[in-house]
Amino acid sequence: MARALSVVAGESEAYTSASAVTMLALVLRKVSPDMMKIKARVLPVPVISYGDRTLQPEQPGSWNLRNVRLYEPKKLVVWAVVNLGDRRTFEQPGPTGFGGFLQDLQQTLGNMGMQVANPEVVVHRQARQQPVASVMAEAHGALCRSRRGSPQMIMVVLPEKEVFIYKEVKKESDCVLGLPSQCIVMRNAGIGQDKRGRPQYCANVGIKINAKLGGVNSVISASAEMPFERHPNAALSWLAENFEREPFMFLGADVTHSVVKSENARSIAAVVGSMNASATLYSTRILVQPGGTNVEMIGALETATSDASRTMVVDDDTFDVMKGNLFYFSLSSWLAMYLLIIPPAQYSY
């Protein structure tokens, strides 16, 4: 098809326009109007290992996390709370205030293996006109003066699920402060109203917090009889029998484009790479694409991959050189997912 079209476009002198049309017609006659038929299979439901048990969800994609200990829980010690909602609702006594929510959160996360201290500081937005950035900067400044250690997180209480405020929070925490943030919505958290459903909500918030602190919530096991903690190589034996000797990395990349038509708009690329044998810890890189909007090819992909490989952790030691395979996943502009496996001989740093 490409050859025929190039002929029609006049890019080849080997054919006349008449022969090009004839060739194109022959090609089109061989194109089937039906969708391609391929054999498929349904993958079995994975076995998931947590800190104290191994589960195989009966309903794929859904299972209860209550009273389940995380695989590698973290401690939350130096953190702050920023309240962007109504202060009277936030401070009301009893189980429907933030104090009641915090007690339930600490209890739920404690059952999951995490240790959560009381927040270092609580900062309230003085008025709706006060920028979100200034409230979060105040909380961050208080955390930096803490004697407990380095700042870990800012929890932001939102009055409602509003996209604009959420974007402002994430822009300030991720791009300016360089500190993870965790948003909760008053209504969903049962603040100011009935707290039914709060245990499950706290569990869902807990796994997000643990992941942002560098913890591991769960890992995939080979089977219920071979949990990951006792048979770590079995779950990923098709990749490498010995991760330390033959490390591997899953790489994922995608590009998002600005919806604003402007000369200053840029496409943003994101690259993530797995850091451990269970592929549960990832290193991230955010790249601004040169050349304006709608730039699909990631120009700094080699640099991002090299940076990720140098931070790979094995048994708390850091790899300096990747010796194994890179498994590269990407979503192209044609909405087609593809996988590229790069052996060690094909890349260098």
Disulfide bonds with the S-S distance in Angstrom:
none
